[in-house]
Amino acid sequence: MRIVQFLGRDEARRVGVVTEQGNALQVVRGAPRLYDLARDALRTDTKLQEVIAQRLSDDREDYAAAIAEKRVLVPFDHPDPYHHLVTGTGLSHLGSAAARDAMHSKLQAEDAELSDSMKMFKWGVEGGKPAEGKIGVAPEWFYKGDGSCAVAPEQPLDFPGYALDGGDEVEVVGLYLAGKNHRIYRVGFALGNEYSDHVMERRNYLYLAHSKLRQCSYGPELLLGELPRHVSGQARLRRGEDIVWEQDWLSGEDNMCHSIGNLEHHHFKYRNFRRPGDVHAHFFGAATGSFTSNIETRPGDMFEIESATFGKPLRNPLGEKIETEQLVDVQWL
């Protein structure tokens, strides 16, 4: 089952289930948000898919029209963006077979000869998939912002004046809801564009935290149920009528050095990330991105990420750069 949140032409929020043909959204009765359905599932101790199935109506929405008219929203969010946290992990993917061979050769060096990034990647390869019931090595972790940084599919990503770059990062995103007694519930998975400043990060790795404080996007569809162990797709950068970059990408645990469960543990082990009622969007690490080919993005470029696992592609244009950075004038009370 794949879920989409969207606005009707009356501008009211709706939740829809993607039909088998993939061309329509079957509307769920009385549910402006998937969040409401998830809370109902917890309250009644019922599986989320069952709650949705019980409330499916006969109303249908033309999916292509909703996309073309830019009425599709991120597939899972919180009514209050301050209770919606966006975070992620890095150095979690093995890459293509050729990249794996090259990486394996590098990892044969002594730890003293490895960069901090390579050390962390090596730790993930060696201890990122612990035995069931065990805790593995911690991954790299970063914070992106609250729910206000999550941009809907088809909508532009901001290019702030202080940014040195606006680059895509092709990822899978886990969506979660914190319930009572600080229990965490997995809602589903979506395509994600983590969108970061790679030029800033490359200047000095200690700028990583700064480089991640940008917008992001995920969707348009949320996959309910387990993430396949092997996920494949294509990513591209369109510039007008031209495709200036295109690459296949891989994700899922078969293509990662950390298990999903290990990444989840090392995020939610912090009690302040288990606050009842909060929503979490957690990026699982970049599978690829145009920056890997040293592509310099430009305003108007269209980022496009797709995979048959997730239905329709995630698309976002890069907005015009805000040329003037104003000094933040901090004053005394």
TIZANU-699686 format. One record per atom (N, C-alpha, C): z negated, y negated, x. Coordinates in steps of 0.001 Angstrom, whole numbers, plus 524288, in hexadecimal, padded with zeros to 5 digits. Layout:
// TIZANU-699686
ZYX/...
***
This chain:
// TIZANU-699686
80000804AD80352/800008000080000/800007FB2680373/803967F7748023E/803DE7F29980534/8030E7EDFE80176/7FFD37EA4D8031D/7FE037E6107FFC7/8000E7E0D6801C7/801727DD667FE15/803237D8147FF5C/800107D4467FBF5/7FE4F7CFFE7FE43/7FC227CBA97FB46/8003F7C7587FB04/800BD7C4EC7F679/804D57C0FA7F5E8/8036A7BD207F1A4/806507B8E77F16A/805CE7B5097ED44/80A277B5E67E94F/808BE7B5EF7E451/80CC07B6047E04B/80F5E7B0B07E004/8137F7B0527DCF6/816137AB3D7DC69/812997A74D7D99C/80E707A94A7D714/80A957A5C67D4B6/8066A7A4207D8A8/8071E7A5CF7DDA0/803A57A48B7E1FF/7FE5B7A74B7E1A8/7FDC57AB067DE25/7F9067AE287DDE4/7F9727B2B57E1BF/7F5227B3F27E451/7F50F7B84E7E802/7F5587BD7E7E526/7F8107C13E7E794/7F8707C6817E56F/7F8577CA7D7E9DA/7F7057CF467E86B/7F74D7D3C17EBF3/7FB617D7747E9C8/7FEC67D9767ED2B/802CE7DD187EB73/803267E1D67EEFD/804CF7E62C7ECB2/805CF7EAFC7EFA0/80BB07EB6D7F061/80D637EC5B7F532/812EE7ECEC7F64B/814EB7F1EE7F3BB/819107F1887F0A5/81B3A7F61D7EE02/81DD77F9BB7F1F2/81EE47FE837F048/82145802597F3D1/8267A800797F5EB/829707FDA27F2BD/82E817FBAA7F476/82DEA7F7097F836/829517F49F7F849/828477F0527FBD9/82A707EB1D7FA2E/82C867EAC27F56B/82F027E5DD7F3C2/82BCF7E2D87EFBB/8274F7E4E57EE33/824277E24D7EA33/81E617E30C7EB65/81B3C7DF867E916/815917DFCE7E982/8134F7E0C87E41C/8108F7E5137E37A/80E137E64E7DE80/808BA7E3A97DE61/807FE7E0277DAB3/803737DCBC7DAA2/7FE8A7DFAE7D8F2/7FA357DE957DBA4/7F5207E0C77DA57/7F26D7DD147D687/7F0847DF1D7D23C/7EE217DBE27CE26/7E9137D94A7CFF7/7E87F7D4457CE95/7E38C7D18A7CF3E/7E17C7D1537D4C1/7E5037D10B7D89C/7E3487D10C7DE11/7E6387CCE07E11D/7E3F77C82F7E1AF/7E69D7C4347E4C8/7E6A47C55E7EA9C/7E3097C8A47EC5D/7E2BA7C9FF7F1F0/7E1877CFCC7F29B/7E3837D1FB7F6D3/7E20C7D74C7F849/7DC387D7847F979/7DA097D3447FB54/7D4727D2F07FC5E/7D1417D4637F781/7D2F17D2777F2FB/7D02C7D3AC7EE22/7D0547D9827ECF5/7D4D17DBE07EDD4/7D55E7E17E7ECE9/7D20F7E4A47F0B5/7D1DD7E2D97F598/7CEB67E5927F97F/7C8E97E53C7F821/7C7347E0B57F64D/7C1C07E0247F4B2/7C0917E39B7EFFA/7C4477E4047EC53/7C3917E77E7E7D8/7C31B7ED2A7E993/7C6377EE9D7ED80/7C5FC7F3F77EF80/7C0977F5277F1C9/7BE747F1667F4B6/7B93A7F2307F6EB/7B51A7F2777F29C/7B5967EEF77EED1/7B1AB7EEAA7EA9F/7B1817F3A97E763/7B60E7F6047E688/7B6587FAAA7E32D/7B6987FFC27E64B/7B6477FF457EB87/7B698803DD7EEEE/7BB8E806FE7EDC6/7BFF2804297ED8A/7C50C8067B7EC65/7C8CD8052A7F0CD/7CC56808AF7F21F/7D03F807927F61F/7D3B0803077F45B/7D5127FFAD7F815/7D81D7FB047F6D6/7DD527FC6E7F447/7DFE6800787F625/7E4ED801FA7F3D7/7E43F803857EE1C/7DFE8805FC7ECD7/7DEF0807827E768/7DE0A802B87E3F8/7DB1B7FEED7E5F7/7DA2D7FA197E306/7DF577F7637E1DF/7E2BF7F7257E5C8/7E7D37F4997E510/7EB217F79E7E124/7EB517FCC87E1B4/7EE897FFFD7DE32/7ECD67FF6B7D884/7E7BE7FEE77D79F/7E5BD7FE627D24B/7E7347F9307CFCB/7E8857F5497D2FA/7E9777F0157D0E6/7EF1A7EE4D7D174/7F2997F1EF7D29F/7F81D7F0827D2FC/7FA477EF247CD96/7FD2F7EAE17CD54/7FF9C7E9427C868/805657EAA97C879/808127E95F7C43F/80DC27EA2E7C408/810BC7E57E7C621/80DF07E13E7C76A/810847DC877C96B/812727DD6F7CEF2/817267DB907CFE6/819717DC247D519/81B8F7D6EC7D6FB/81B457D6327DC1B/81D347D1767DE9D/8218D7D2FD7E257/825C57CFE77E260/82A107D0C87E60C/827FE7CF887EB8A/827AF7D3837EEC5/825617D2E87F3FD/828A87CF497F767/82DBB7D0127F76D/8312B7CCD97FAB0/830C27C71C7F925/830577C60D7F416/82FE57C0A77F24A/82ABF7BE437F41E/826807C1497F3EA/8216D7BF4C7F5AA/821987BDE27FB76/8246F7C10D7FE84/824F47BFE48041F/828697BB18804E8/82CE87BB028025E/830997B6AF8030D/82E367B17580169/82AF47B19B7FD68/8287B7ACD27FB77/823417ABBD7FE2A/8220C7AEC580230/81D6A7ADFB8056F/8186E7AE0280235/818137B1D67FEAF/813787B25B7FB59/80FFE7B6E77FCFA/811657B98280155/80E3E7BDE980331/809C57BBDB80693/8052F7BE27805FD/8007C7BC96808D1/7FEEF7C0DD80CAE/7FB1D7BFC28100C/7F8FF7C4088133A/7F6B07C81480F77/7F6EE7CD15810BE/7F5A07D12080CDC/7EFCF7D20980BE2/7EC657CFE780F2B/7E6C07D07D80E38/7E4077CBC881099/7E0DE7C91480D71/7DE0B7C47B80F50/7D92E7C3B380C02/7D6247BFCE80D64/7D14B7BE8280AAA/7D2127B95B807C3/7CFC67B8B580330/7D0527B3BB80069/7CE567AF0F80388/7CA897B004806F7/7C85F7ABF180A59/7CA047AD2D80FF7/7CD8B7AA1381249/7CF837AB6881787/7CB4F7ABC281BB1/7C6C47A94F81AC6/7C2947A98F81EA5/7BFEE7AEE581EB6/7C1127B21C81ADD/7BF167B77681ACB/7C3757BB6981BF9/7C75A7B99981EC2/7CBDA7BCD082048/7CC8E7BBF682621/7CB3F7BFDC8294B/7CB6F7BF5A82EF8/7D03D7C21283124/7D2E17BF77834C9/7D7A27C18783735/7D6937C24B83D03/7D7057C72583ECF/7D5B57C8948442C/7D9BD7CC8484628/7D8F27CE5C84AF6/7DC9D7D24084CED/7DAF47D49285219/7DDED7D865853CD/7DD1C7DAF2858CD/7E23B7DADF85BD2/7E1DC7DB52860F6/7E6847DB6B8643C/7E65B7DFED8680A/7EA947E07E86AFF/7EB0D7E49786EF8/7EA177E9F986C9F/7EC407EAC5867F7/7EB1D7EF8E8650B/7EFCD7F32886469/7F48A7F16286600/7F9497F46A8650E/7FBAD7F67B86A1C/7FDED7FB1B869B8/8002E7FDAE86E44/805C07FC0186F53/8088A7FA1D86B57/80DEB7F86986C15/811C07FCEB86C00/8167F7FBD886DAC/81AA27FFC386DCC/81990803C98720A/81CA4807F28720C/81BF480BFE8760D/81CBE809C487B87/820AC8065787C31/821B0803FA8814A/81D2380085882F0/81B187FD7F87F2D/816AB7FA1788063/811E47FD62881C9/8113D801D387F25/80CC68052E8804C/80D2180750885D8/811C7808E988776/8127580AF588CC6/8112C806C8890D2/8131B8020588FE6/812167FDBE8938D/80C457FC75893B1/809CD7FC6788F22/8043F7FB3488EDE/8010F7FF758918E/8029880461890D2/7FFC5808B58933A/7FFC0808278992A/8042F8067C89B5C/80485805C78A106/800CB801808A2DA/800957FD3F89FEA/7FD1C7F8EE8A159/7F76D7FA918A124/7F6157FDEC89D62/7F09F7FF6789C9E/7EE97803248A0CA/7F2138050D8A426/7F0588087E8A85A/7ED8C805818ACAB/7EE1B8004B8ACAA/7EB887FD248B0A6/7E59D7FD4B8AFE7/7E2C67FC0F8B410/7DD217FBB88B3BA/7DB9C7F7238B032/7D70D7F7938ADA2/7D5597F3778AA08/7D5377EE1F8ACA5/7D3C37EDF58B1A6/7D35E7E8F58B464/7D8A07E63A8B4C7/7DCE67E9368B473/7E21E7E6FB8B4EE/7E45C7E5618AFA6/7E1D97E6CF8AB5C/7E3E37E5B98A625/7E1F57E0748A429/7E54D7DDD98A11F/7E3A97D91289E84/7DFB77DA7889A45/7DCF47D68989843/7D9387D7958940F/7DBF27D9EB88F54/7E0B27D80688E25/7E3A07DA1F889B3/7E4EB7DFDC88A88/7E6BA7E12D88F35/7E81B7E69989046/7E34B7EA2189049/7DEE87E8118921A/7DA187EB2A891F2/7D8B07EC7C88C4A/7D90D7E886888E4/7D79C7E9688836A/7DB627ED2D880CF/7E06A7ECB388227/7E43F7F05587FFD/7E30B7F5E8881D5/7E1C27F66D886D3/7E0777FB91888FF/7DBB47FDE088649/7D7C27FAA688544/7D3227FC8E88287/7D4957FE8E87D1B/7D8397FBD187A96/7D9FA7FD8587575/7DCC5802BE875AF/7E0248036687989/7E2F88085687A2C/7DF2180CCE87B10/7DB1980BC887E1C/7D75D80FE687F8C/7D330810D887B5E/7D1CE80CC38785C/7CD6780D6F874D3/7CDE980AE286F87/7D2BA8099186DFA/7D38C806DC86907/7D40B80A6C8644F/7D46A80F8686535/7D4D081340860E2/7D0878175D86172/7CBBF815F18601F/7C75981992860D3/7C79781E1385CF7/7C4988221F85E19/7C4208268A85A7E/7C1A9824A88556E/7C2A18278485138/7C09D8260C84C16/7BAB08255F84C4C/7B8DE8210E84A24/7B34981FF384A17/7B14681D4884EF3/7B4AB81C78852DC/7B31B819FA857BB/7B53E81460857E8/7B2F98113985B4F/7B49880BCC85BFC/7B7A280B498610D/7BC468090B860BF/7BF928086786552/7BEC880322867EC/7C1F68021C86BE0/7C1A37FD4286ED6/7C3407F8A886B66/7C0E37F42686C4F/7C2227EF7D8693A/7C75C7ED3286AF1/7CA8A7EB6286737/7CF867E8E686882/7CECC7E31086971/7D2FC7E08286B17/7D31A7DACB86AFB/7D28B7D91686542/7D0077D4A78645E/7CF247D2BF85F04/7D0117CCDE85EEA/7D20D7CADF85A93/7D2BE7C53585A1A/7D21E7C3858546F/7D1117BE79853DB/7D06A7BBFE84EBB/7D4FA7B84984DD7/7D7427B8798492B/7DB897B4E6847E6/7D9D57B0828443D/7D67B7B1AB8408B/7D4CC7AD9983CF1/7D3027AFEA837D1/7D22A7AC80833FB/7D0D97AE5882EC6/7D5DB7AEE882B8C/7D5407AFEC82681/7D9CB7B10582342/7DDB47AC9E822DA/7DC197A7D08243D/7DFC47A36F823F3/7E4107A3D08280C/7E3817A73B82BEB/7E7987A7CD82FED/7EBA57ABE882E64/7EAC47AEA682A11/7EE6D7B2BB8285A/7F2B27B04F824F8/7F7757B063826ED/7FBF27ADF682457/7FEEE7B21E82141/800917B0CA81C93/8036B7B47E81945/808B87B5DA81BA3/80AB97BA8781AA7/8100B7BBD781C38/813F47B7CB81A3F/818047B6D681D56/81C377B31C81C3D/81AA47AD6B81D24/815A47AC6D81DF6/813D57A71481EDA/813B87A5EE824BB/814777A0F882652/814B179FB482BE8/80F6C79FFE82E9B/80F8F7A1788338F/80B017A174836EF/80ACB79C41839CF/80642799C4839D6/805AC794B483C69/806B47951C84247/808F3790F78446D/809D37908784A12/806E578BA184BDA/801C878C1B84D0C/7FE9B7877784E27/80032784B585331/7FEF377FAE85372/8007E77C8A857F0/7FE1577E5985D06/7F96B780A685CE9/7F6DA78274861B3/7F8DE787BF86382/7FC2878A5286067/7FE1978F89861CA/8024F78F2C865FF/8023C792D48699B/806527934186D97/80A98796FE86BDF/8097879A1D867D1/80D2179E1C8660B/80B8479FBB8608B/80F4A7A18085D87/80E307A3E185883/8110B7A90C8584A/80E5C7AD4685995/810FA7B24D85A2A/80EE97B67885683/812627B9F1854D8/810FF7BE348514F/80E237C28585437/80AEA7C5618515A/8089B7CA3F85335/808EA7CE2584EC0/80BB77D25D84FA1/80CD27D64484B9E/808567DA2D84B73/805A07DA728470B/800F87DDAC846C9/8004A7E02884161/7FCB57E3E08412F/7FAB87E5F383C43/7F5597E38D83B6B/7F42F7E22183691/7EF457DF9983535/7EC2A7E32C8318E/7E72B7E3C1832A5/7E3A77E68382F18/7E0E27E29982B9D/7E07E7E3CE8268A/7DDDE7E05C822C6/7D8FF7E31C820BE/7D4977E04E820A8/7CF897E2B181F8D/7CC4C7DF4C81BDD/7C8A47E1D88192E/7C4E17DF35815D5/7BF717E12C81735/7BBDB7DD8A8180A/7B66A7DEFC8190D/7B3887DF7B813DB/7B1017E3E881318/7AE2B7E4DE80E40/7A84B7E45680EE8/7A5737E63680B0D/79FC27E5FA80B46/79DB97E94180FD2/798FF7E7D881187/7966F7EAA2815D1/799A87EA8981AD3/79CFC7E68B81B3A/7A0127E5A981FF9/7A3D37EA2E8212A/7A5777ECE881D24/7A9657F0FA81DC8/7AECC7EE8381DD8/7B2507F0B782101/7B7A37EEAF82176/7BB6D7F27481EE1/7BF047F03D81BD5/7C2E67F35D8190B/7C85D7F1B281AB1/7CB6D7F59181C1C/7D0E37F4A581DA2/7D42A7F432818B4/7D6EF7EFD981821/7DA3D7EEFD8138A/7DFD07F0DC8148C/7E1EE7EFA98191C/7E7457F15981A4B/7E9547EEC881F33/7EE7A7EF4A81FF0/7F1077ED61824AE/7F5E37EA428233A/7F74F7E68E826AC/7FBE27E34C825B5/7FE947E20182AD7/8037A7E06A82A80/806217DE2682EFC/8039B7D8F08304D/803797D79383552/801327D29B836D8/804327CFF083B31/804427CAC783AFA/8061D7C77C83F46/801697C45E8411A/7FF4A7C5E3845A6/7FA667C38084763/7FB387BE03849A0/7FFE07BCC384B75/801847B77184CD1/7FD9C7B4C985083/7FF0B7B4878557E/7FB8D7B2748597D/7FE857AEEA85D3F/7FB867AC83860C7/7FDBB7A905864C4/7FDBC7ABE4869F5/8020E7AE7F86B23/802487B1D886FBC/802C57AEC8874CA/805137AA248748D/805757A6E48793D/800027A53787B00/7FCCC7A39787753/7F7687A21E8789E/7F4707A6C887AD9/7F4FE7AB4C87868/7F22A7AFE887A3F/7F3B77B15C87FCC/7F8CD7B0D888107/7FAA67B25F8863A/7F8E57AE9A88A7C/7F79E7A9C088915/7F5A97A60F88CFF/7F0997A80788F64/7ED3C7AA1E88C14/7E8497AC4788DE2/7E6277AFB988982/7E4957B47888AD4/7E2D17B816886D1/7DE0E7B606883E3/7DB1A7B27B88644/7D6927B0458839C/7D82B7AC8F87F3B/7DD2E7AB5E87EDC/7DF277A85287A6C/7E07F7ABC5875BB/7DF857B0D88762E/7E0EE7B465871F0/7DE8B7B2AB86CBB/7D98A7B13E86CC7/7D6F37AFC0867E1/7D9A97AB138656A/7DB2F7A735868A3/7DE0A7A2B08669E/7E34C7A45286452/7E5F27A7C88670C/7EB4C7A93B86580/7EB7D7AC0986043/7E71A7AE5E85EAC/7E6F37B14F859CE/7E58F7ADF785512/7E38B7A946855F3/7E1F07A5EE85199/7E6B37A34F84F31/7E9B87A66684C99/7EE8A7A4C484A0D/7EEBF7A755844A5/7F2C77A60D841AF/7F38F7A8AE83CBC/7F58C7AE3B83DA7/7F6387B1178396A/7F8607B65B83999/7FA987B7818343B/7FD137BBFC833B1/7FEEB7BDAC82E96/7FEA47C39B82E52/7FE097C5A182997/7FE407CB4D828DC/800227CC7B82358/802827D104822C4/804CF7D28581DC0/80AA87D39B81E6A/80DC57D2FB81A4A/80C207D18E814FF/8095E7D5FC81208/809B57DAD28141E/807927DF4C81145/802CC7E17E81409/7FF217E36B810F9/7FA8F7E61481309/7FB027EBD5811AF/7FAC57EF13815AC/7FB0C7F4BD81502/7F59C7F6D1813ED/7F4D97F90D80F43/7EFE57FB9C80E0E/7F0298013481016/7EC12802E7812BE/7EC1F8082A814E9/7EC7A807FB81AD2/7EC7280C9181D33/7EC4580D08822DB/7F12880ABC82575/7F05A8085C829F2/7F4BD806A182D27/7F72280B6D82FCB/7FC4780C3982F5F/7FEAC810A88321E/7FD7781075837F6/7FD25814F583A5F/7FC078151683FFE/80080812CD84329/80527812FB84101/809AF810B4843A8/80C3B80CC783FF6/80C52807E18418E/80EDB803BA83E97/813198015B84206/817BE800D783FF1/81C087FE7A842F2/81EAA7FA5683FA3/821327F6BE84243/823EC7F29A83F79/827287EF5584324/828FE7EAF184125/82C207E75884431/829DC7E1DE84398/82A3E7DED0847C1/828B07D953847A0/82D307D628849CE/82DE27D180847AB/832247CE2B8498D/830CB7C871848E6/833967C54184BCA/833197BF9884B69/838767BD76849FF/838CD7BB028456A/83DB77B8C984396/83DC57B2EB844A0/842367B1088466C/843067AB6C8474A/848177A9F684488/847787A7E783FC9/84C187A6F583C9A/84E9F7AC2283B30/853917ACB083C4C/856747B17D83B28/856077B58183F87/853A17B40D843DA/853697B77B8486B/84E377BA56848CD/84E6A7BF0D84AFC/849B17C1F184C77/8491E7C14585259/845297BE5785403/8448E7BD3385994/8411C7C13285C57/83E4C7C44E85956/83B197C88085B95/83A397CC9A85768/83A617D19985918/839757D5EF85580/837657DA888589A/833887DD388565D/831387E19E85931/82EA97E5618555B/82EF97EA7685682/82C087EE5A85398/8264B7EDFD8552B/822D77EF7085199/81D497EF6C852E9/81A9B7F43D850C5/816437F58D85344/813537FA3F851E7/80D987F8E285139/80B217FB5284D64/8057A7FACA84CA7/803787FFDD84A3F/7FEAE7FFC58484D/7FC308048E8468F/7F96E8072784B24/7F5AE80A7484A06/7F25280C9084E26/7F53E80FA58524D/7F9AB81211850EA/7FCA8814F7854D7/7FED48115E8590B/7FF2180C56857ED/8015B8088C85B95/7FD538049C85D79/7F8568060785CD9/7F4168028B85E5A/7F05F8054B86215/7EDAF8023F86549/7E9C680491868BE/7E4538045686660/7E3C8801C5861E7/7DEE2801CB85EF6/7DFF38042F8599B/7DC1D806F28578C/7DC86808B385226/7DB3C8042784E8B/7DD4C80463849BE/7DC0F80057845E6/7D6248001884510/7D3B38049D844A3/7CE12804CC843C9/7CB038022E8482B/7CCD7802C384D04/7CA1E8004E85168/7CAA47FA6285137/7CF4E7F87984FDA/7D00E7F2D784F5A/7CCB37F0AA84AEF/7CC7B7F3948469D/7C9457F1D784235/7C37F7F19B843C0/7C1A97F5B384669/7BC1E7F5D3847E6/7BAA97F11884B27/7BDE37EFDC84F0D/7BC777EBB6852B2/7BD317E64085068/7BF5A7E5E084BC2/7BF417E0EA848EF/7BA8A7E0C88454F/7B9F27E4CD84240/7B5E97E4BC83E2C/7B0807E64A84020/7AFF77E7AB8450B/7AAB37E8C984713/7A7537E3DC84704/7A9C27DF4E846ED/7A6D67DA68846B3/7A5427D95384109/7A03A7D8E484025/79E3D7D88583AD4/7A06C7D3D3837E1/7A17B7CF7D83A8E/7A38B7CAE8837D9/7A9217CBB6835EC/7ABA57D0068377B/7B0C77D16383562/7B05D7D565830FC/7AB907D66782F3E/7AAC87DA0A82AEB/7A8077D75382663/7A9037D242825C9/7A6937CF30821A7/7A8F87D0A381C63/7A5C37D26E818AE/7A7D87D449813A6/7AB617D04E810FC/7AFDF7D24280F30/7B3A07CF0880C64/7B7E27CCC480FBD/7B7427CCC8814EF/7BB297CA6E81862/7C0087CDDC818D7/7C4697CB47819C6/7C9677CDD681AD4/7CA9E7CD3D820A3/7CCD17D14F822F5/7CE707D1268286C/7D42A7D2C7828E5/7D7187CFAE82BD5/7DC617D12382D7A/7DC1D7D1DD8335C/7DCF67D6A98352E/7DC427D7E783AB9/7E1697D9E983D02/7E3817D705840CA/7E8607D87B8435F/7E7387DCA184782/7EA867E0A9847AE/7E9847E51E84B1C/7EC297E4D18506B/7EE747E061851C3/7F0D77DFD7856E9/7F6C17DFCD8569C/7F9167DCDC85A23/7FEBF7DBF4859EF/801D67E0C285BA1/8058C7E24485852/809397E665859BC/80DAB7E41B85CFC/80F2D7DF4485BC9/813287DC7785ED0/8133E7D6D585CE3/816F27D3D785ED4/817B27CE6885D4A/81C027CC1186099/81E6D7C7EF85EB1/822D17C5A88618C/8212D7C37E866D9/81C217C23C8677E/81A457C03286C85/81ADE7C432870E2/81B047C94686F7F/81BA17CD528737C/820EE7CCFF87627/824A87CA618739B/829D57C98F875E5/82A8F7C3E38779B/826297C1138782F/826327BBA4879EE/8298A7B81E87678/8297C7B9338716A/82C417B5E986DA6/828F67B10E86C7B/82B5E7AC8086CB6/828B57A7A886B48/82A1D7A663865A4/826407A6B48623D/827467A5CE85CB0/8282479FFD85BA3/82ADB79EFE8573F/82C05799A4855B5/82AAB798E784FF5/8293A7941A84E6B/828577931F848DB/82D16794C3845A2/82C127975784150/8303C7995083E00/8318879EFE83EF2/82FE07A1268436F/830B47A6BE84468/82DF57A9E98402E/830447AE5383ECA/82DF17B1BE83AD8/82BFE7B6C383D66/826E17B7A483D20/824967BC8D83EE8/825397C09983A93/826E37C54D83C12/827BF7C9658382F/825BA7CE9083A53/822517D10C83759/81FF17D601838E6/820957D9D98346B/8227F7DE8683593/823367E24E8315A/821F17E7CF83321/820AB7EB0182F4E/81FB87F08E83012/820387F33382AC7/822C27F7A282AAA/8234E7FA80825BE/81DFE7FBEF82379/81A0F7FC71826CB/814C87FDC1824FB/8129C7F9998214E/814497F4B28221E/811F27F05081F52/815A97ED9481B8D/81A347EFC681A80/81DA97ED73816A0/820807E8A881891/8200C7E457815B7/822E67DF91816FC/821097DD4481C28/824737DA8181EF3/822EA7D83A823F4/81F4D7D38E8234F/81C517D28A82767/8192A7CDCE827C9/81C717C9BA82AA3/81D377C54882811/820797C11F82A4C/81D8D7BBEB829F8/81DBC7B90A82E59/81B857B3CA82E83/81EC47B0668322D/820477ABB98307E/822D77A81F83419/81EC77A5448376F/8206E7A37483BFE/81D207A02583F41/81DE079A7F83D92/819A8797DA83C36/819F97928383A4F/81B5578E9883E8E/81C5C789C683CFC/81D7178594840AC/818917846C843E3/8195678358848EB/814D97823984C3F/8129477CE884AE4/80D6E77CC284A85/80AA5777E38498D/80A077753B84EE0/80D537716384FF9/80DC176F4D85540/808EC76C568570B/80639769C08538F/801DC7667185522/7FCAF7694B8546C/7F9CD769CD858AE/7F48D76BFE85864/7F0AB7677D8587C/7EDCD766D485451/7EA0C76295853E9/7E4D2764368566C/7E2837608985943/7DD597617A85B6B/7D9697621A856FF/7D6487662D8574F/7D219766E585374/7CD927635E8550A/7CC9D75F63851F5/7C89C75B8685327/7C37075D2B850B7/7BFE975F2F853E8/7BADA760F885209/7B70D75C5F8520E/7B47875B6D84D9E/7B11D756E284D0A/7AB7F7588384C04/7A7F1754D184D05/7A270755B584BE4/7A163754EE84613/79DE4757F9843F5/79C117571F83EA1/7987E7524E83E77/
***
